[in-house]
Amino acid sequence: MKIRKLLPWLLIALAGLGAAWLRYGLIEQPAFAELCTAAQAPAWCALRQGLVVGFLHDVYGIAAVVLAALALLRRSSGWACLAAMLGAFALQLYNYEPGAMALLVGCLRLVHLQGASNRQATAIPAR
């Protein structure tokens, strides 16, 4: 398999792993929560708070659905990959329904576009 076709799938997996690390390593750690509620909170607590506010207001899920719609409207594997990546991110960060839908739509669109490019590459030219 060419690296060009494998790269979007690796990026989707990395987005999911990165979101899992953010969730379990930064957001859900009780020690970090205590640090961020202290009077002299570290500077990185703003990032943690921003992530929390983002999933409380369904920002990641809405953005993932918008990207999934763009992936359906445009014939671009880039949009499909972005939709799936943000869907995986949203899925890990508590926006389950829209994240799962965007991940599914992005992956299906990516498979469809990669399959169409395979069929075109192996087509026998007419005489």
N, C-alpha and C positions, 0 to 999 in steps of 0.2 A: 504494500500500500504506500502510495506516495505521501511524503511528509505534509504536502499541501492539503491533502484530504484528512489527515490525522490531526493536524494542528487545531482546528476548531473544537474537536472532541476533547483534546487535552486542556484547552482553555476553559471549557465548560466544567471539566473535572476540577481544575485548579480554582475556579470561582466557587464551587461548592465546598472544597476543602478550606479555602480562605474564609468563607462565611462561617463554616463550622468552627474554625479557630477563633474568629471574632466572638462567636456566640459563647462557646464553652471556655475560652481562654481569657476573654476580657469582660464580657457582659455578665455572665452568670457566676463569676468568681466572688464568693462572699467577702474575701479579703479586699478585693478591689472596690467593691461596693462600699465597704467601711471607709476605705481611704478617700473615696470621692465624696463622702458626706462630711468629712472632717473640715474644720475651718480653713486649714491650709492645704487644700486639695492640689494634687499634682496637675501639671498642664495637660497631660493626656486624658484627664477626666472629661474635658470638653469633647473629645472624639467619642468617648464612651457614651456621654449624654446625647450627643448628636445621633448616634446609632440607635439609642433607645427611643428618642423622639421620632426618628424615621419609621421604626416599626410600629410604634403606637398610633401613628397617623396613616398607616398603610402606604407610605411613600414608595417603598420598594416593590410592592405588589402592583400598584397602579402604573409605575414606570415600566415594569416588566410586561404588563398587558399592552401598554402603548407600543413598546418595541415589538411585541408579538404581532400586533396589527400591522405595523410597518413591514415586518418580515413577510406577511401574507400579501401586502400590496406591491412590494418590490421583489424583483427576482435577484436577490443578493444574498449570498451565503453569509456575508458579514452581518447583515441585520438579523438573520436567523441565529447566528452564533451569539450575538449580543443579547437577543431575546432569551435564549436558553441560559446564558450566563447569569443574567439578572434574575431569571426565574429560579435558578438554583440558589442564588443569593437570597432572594425573597423567601424561598421555601425554608431555608435555614433560620432566617430571622423573623419567624413567627407570622409571615404573610402566606399561609399555607395554600389557600384556594387559588388566588391569582398567581402565586409563584408556580404552583404545579401546572396550571393551565399554560402559562408562558413557557415553562420548561418543555412541556409536551409539544406545543405549537412550534417552538423554535427548533426542537430536535426533528420533528416530522418534516418541517420545511427544509432543514439542512439535508436530511436523508433524500428528500425529493430532488433537491437541486444537485446533489452529488450523483444521484442515480441518473438524472437527465444528462449530466456532463459525461458520464460513463457510456450511455447509449449513443451519444453523438460521437464520441471518440472511437467507438467500435463499429459504427455504421459503415456498411460497404457502399462506396459511391456508385451512383447509377451511371450506366454507360451511355 
